[in-house]
């Protein structure tokens, strides 16, 4: 075998191994969705606990009023929760809008913390730490500033966590509110349903594992106190705190009936900045937690560490290498005897990707449309290839920050 054959074979094995893992997660996730479809959410056990809802917000004037009013309308006893909006060094009209909301709802527990460039403006983790100091709840819920949760979203999360003292957190899911805005938002909608929520459902079904998504989740106050708050160096604070919760011996459960709707990027530029931040943040968490692979108390998160390592390092490298070898073979620069076999596997992988992705959509009302097949095909040849660029650039910027000892910057997603 030539060197090209060996490299191609390694790439194919890596890609197919991860593809099979994804298929297993999809099947398990689908079974979990079917399992709970007709099961009622358990009632809250005992007296409804007091909940502090925190909303970090930086220049969110376009969306903050709708978000706060949706939180005020939650189907949860109004005297049993407070809303803390951390208006984090905003330069728009957020302060005025929030003051109007406080005046409009004087009877409600709506707290606004306005920070400046000295106390705030340092990212989501810092904002959450500042808000936590003002909170009183035994449970802490987080919603992003562009969210409009369904009325029972919080109720479902609280009900789950009161049923099991072994749960450190419960997560719901977010849906794409502006999914019909353009082709990009349709891609994001499918990605969210298929590669975030179906994978979360599968991981919970198989391993009792979940990763906090950054919004629409609830956790115990004692956890935040014991870990000393959010890691201000982590720009993917959700993944980072998930690992620490598992190290404490708690589980994180996924309750898909708790739903919030959020606004997703509508331009490639905004999407690229957001996803690069995610990739860079996840790489930071991976590198930080690699030593835990050998830690006796980290049994619960070894799968996740290996999974993230595979996605951001192994899969990215394998995809780039296989595509490059196929192109060089077609141009006659290298010779590989398994190019035709590799091409067959590539076509088969695309077919499985399309079928698997489409199957995940049937669990959501309004998403069972044949037109989605063509969107998924187009998504593979465009959006998925863009992900490789995002992951590679996220790795580049992470390494640059490490080499030059620079603090990672937190980029706020632009609203529309």
N, C-alpha and C positions, 0 to 999 in steps of 0.2 A: 504493500500500500504506500502511496505517496504521502508526503506531508499534508497536502491539500485534502486527501481522502481522510486522514486521521482527524484533522481539524473539523472537517465537515461532519464526520461521524460523531465527534464529541458534541458539536453544536446541536445536531439532530436529537441525540439522546437527552441533552439538557432541556431542549424546547419541549419535547414530547413528555418528559417526566413532569414538567410543570403544567403542561396542558392536561395531563391525566389527573393531576392533583386538583386542578380547577374544575374538571368534569365531576370528580367525586364530590367536591364542595357544592356544586350546582345541584346534583342529585340529592344530597343530604339536605341542602337548603330548601329545595322544592318539597321534600317530605315534611320538613318542619313547618313550612307554610300551610300545607294541607292538614297537618296535625292540629294546628291551632285555629284554623279557619272557622270552625264551628264551636270552638271552645270559648265560653265567656271569660272575660278578664276577671280574676278573683277580686272580691270586694276588699276594701281597706280593712286590715286587721286592727281592731281597737280604735281609739280616737284618732282622727286625722292629724298627723304630725305637722308641726309648723315648718313651712318651706321658705327658704330664701331663694328667689329667682334673680340671677345676676345677668346683666346684659352689657357686655363691653362694647363701647360705641365710639368710633373716631370718624368725625365728618360724615355722619349718617343722616343728615337732615332730610334726604330724599325718602327715607324709609322708616325713620324712627317712630313717627306718630302712629303709623299703621301697626308697627310691631308692638308698641306699648299698649295700644288699645286692644289688640288681640290677646295680650297677656292679662289685661284687666278683665277680659270676658271669659276667662277659663272656667270650666265647670269644676270648681274646687271651692270649698268654703272660703269666702273672701276675708274672713278674720284669721285664717290659718295660713296665709302666705303674704309675703312682702316682695316688692319688685325694686331691685337696686340697679339703676342705670349708671354706669361709669362713663360719663361723657369725657372721653380721654383726650384732652388737649385739642379739642376741635376748633377749627377756624371758620366753620360755616355757621348756620343759624340753629344748630342743635340745641344750644343752651336756651334760646328763646322758645323753641317748640316744646321742650321738656318743661319749662316753667309754665307754659299754657296748660299742659296736661295736668300738672300738679294743681293748678287753680281750678281746672274743670272737674277734677275728681278729688276734692279735699278730704273726703271721708275714707279714701283708700290709702293703703300703706305703700306709697310710691316715693322712693328716695332717689334723689339725683346727686351724684358726686361729680362735680366739675373739677377736673385736674388741669394743671398748666404744664409748661415745658420742663419745669423742675421736678414735679411729683409724678407726672405722667408722660405720655408720648413715647413710651418704651416698649410698646407691644401688648398683645392680648394677655400674656401671662402676668405681667406687672399690673395691668388693669384689674384682673381677677383678684390678685393679692390685695389690692387696695379696697376693692369692694367687699372682700371677705371680712375685713376688719370691722365693717359696719353691720355685717349680717348677724341675725339671731336664730336662724333656723337650724333644727337638728338635721335637716336634709338640705342639700345645696343643689339647685337646678341651674343649668346654663342654657341660654338661648342667644344665638347671634342676632345682630341688630337688624337683619333683613328678614327675620322669621315671622310667619303668621301661623302659630300652632293651632291645630284643630282643638275644639273646646275640651275634649276629654284627654288630650295628650298628657298633661301633668297627672291627672287622676290615675291613668293606667300605669304610669311610672311609679307613683307612690304605692299603689295597690300591690305591685310586684315586690317592691323592696320590703314592705311590711310583712310579707308572707314568709320570708326566708332570711334569718339573721346572717347567713353565710354570704349574702349578696352585698358587695361593697358599692355597686353601682348598677343602674338599669338604664339601658339606652333605648330610645325610640329611633325612628328613621326620619330623614328629610326627603322631601320630594321637590321636583323642579317646578316652581311656580310659573316661570316664563318659558316653559318647554316648547311652546309653539312660536316663539319670537323669530327664530331663524334655524338654519340647518345645524349650526353649532350647538344651540341649546337642545335640539333634538338628540344630537350625539350625547350630550352631557346627561340628558334624562335617561337614555338607555344605559350609559355607563354606570350611573348611580344605581339603577335598579338591578343591573346584572352583576357588576363587579364589586359593588360595595355591599348592598343589602342581601343579595342571594349568598354571597361569600360569608357575610356575617352570620346568616341563618345556618349555613352549613357548618361553620366553625363551632357555633353553639351546639348544634345537634350532635356533632361528632366528638368534640373535645371540651365542651362547656367553656369555650373561649369567645371573647368579643373584644373589639377595640373601640374605645370611646370616640364618637365621630366629631366632637367639637361643639355640637349643638343638640338640643332636645335630649338631654341626659340628666340623671339625678344620681347623687352620691351622698354617702354619710359624712356628716360634718367632722366626725372624729378622724376620718381618713386625711382630710386636708390639714387638720391640726397635727397629726402624727408625722406627716411627710414634710411639714413646714411650708406648705403652699405650693404654688406652681413654679416650675423651673423657668426662670426668666431668660435663660439661654436657649430654651427650646422654642422654636417657631412652629413646631408641630406638637403643641402642648398636650393635645388629646392622646396621641400615641404614647407620649412619654409618661403621662400620669396613669395610663392603663397598665403599663408594666409595673409601676410602683404599687398599684392596687393589688395585682396578682402576687407580688412579693410579700405582701402583708397577709396572704392566705385567703383573701376574698375572691369571689367570682363576680363577673360582670355579665348580666343577662340581657338578651335582645328581646324586646317586646314590639313587634312590627305594627301592632294596632295603634301605638302612640305615634302620631304623624305631625310633622311640621312642614310647612311649605316655605321654600326660600328662593331668593333670586340668584340665578347663576350668571356667569359672564356671558355677554352677548357679542363680544369681539374677540378675535384671536389674541390680540395684544393683552387684554385683561386676563383672559384664560391662561396665557403662557406665564404671566407673572404669578398668578395664583398657584398654578400647578408646579411651577419651579420652586415656590416657597414650600409647598407640600413635600416635594421630592427631597429638597435640601433638609427640611425639618426631620423627615423620616430617616434620612441617612445619618443625621446627628444622633437620633435615638438608637439606631442600629449599632453605630460605633460605640456609643456610651454603654450599651448593654451586652456587647459581645462576650465580656468576661462571665456573664451570668450563665452562659452555656455550660459552664463547669461548676456552677454553684448548686449545692444540694437542695436549696430552698426554691430554686427556679424551675422545677419540673414543669410547672403549669405553663410557662411562657417559652419553653425551648422551641416548640413548634412555631410560634410567632416569630421568634428571632430568626430561625432558619428560613421561614417563609419570606420575610422581608429581605433577608440577605439574598435569597434566590431571585426575587423580583427585581431588586435594584442593582444587583451585581451579575449574577449568573445568567438570568434571562436576557438582560440588556446586551451583555457581551456575546451571548450565543446568537441572538437575532442579527446583530451587526455583522458578526463573523460569517454566518451562513449566507446572508444577503450579499455580502461583499464577494464571497467565493463563487456564488452562482453568477454574479455579474462578470467577474474576471474570467470564469470558465466560458461564458457565452462570448466574450470578446477574444478568447483564445490566448489569454495571458497565463492561465494555469490549466492544468489538466487534472480532472478528478473522475474516477470511474463510477462514482456513486451519485453523480449529478442528476441523472434521470430518476434514480430512486428517491433522491432527496426532493426533487421537484414533485414527485407523486405524493410524498409525505406532506409537503408544503400545501398542496391542493387539498389533501385530506384534512389537514389541520384547519384550513380556512373553512371547509365544510362543517367541521365540528364546532368551530367558533360561531358560525352563523346559526346552526341548529340550537346549540346550547344557549346562546344569547336570546334567541327568539322564545325558547321554552320558558326562560326566566320571566319574560314579560307577561305571560298568561296569568300570573298570580296577581296582577294589578288590574283593577277595573279601568276600562277605557284605553288600555294599551294593547289589546288583542286585535291588531290590525295587520292584514297581509302586507300593507305598504311598508311596515317596519322591516320586512325582509330586505328590501332594497336599501333602506336606510342603514341596516347593519352591514350589508356588503360594502356600501360606500364608506361606512365608518371604518371598516378594516383597512381599506387601501389608503385612507387619508388620516383620520383621527388617531388610529392606533399607531401609525408611523410617527405622527407628531409626538406621541407619548415618549417614544425613544429619544427624540431630541430633547424633550423636557427632562427626562431622567438623566441624560448625559450632561445637560447644562447644569442641572441641580448638583450633580457630582462635582463638576468643574468649579462652581461657585463655592461649594462646601470646602473643597481642598484649598482654594485660594484664600478663604477666610482662615483656615487652619494654618497655612504656611505664613501668612502675613499677620497672624494673631489679631484678626479683626472681629468685632462683634457682629453676629448675624443681624441683618435688618429685617424688620417685620413689615411687609407690604400689605396695606389694606386693599381689599378687592373693591374696585370702582362699582358704584351702583348706577342703575339706569331708571 
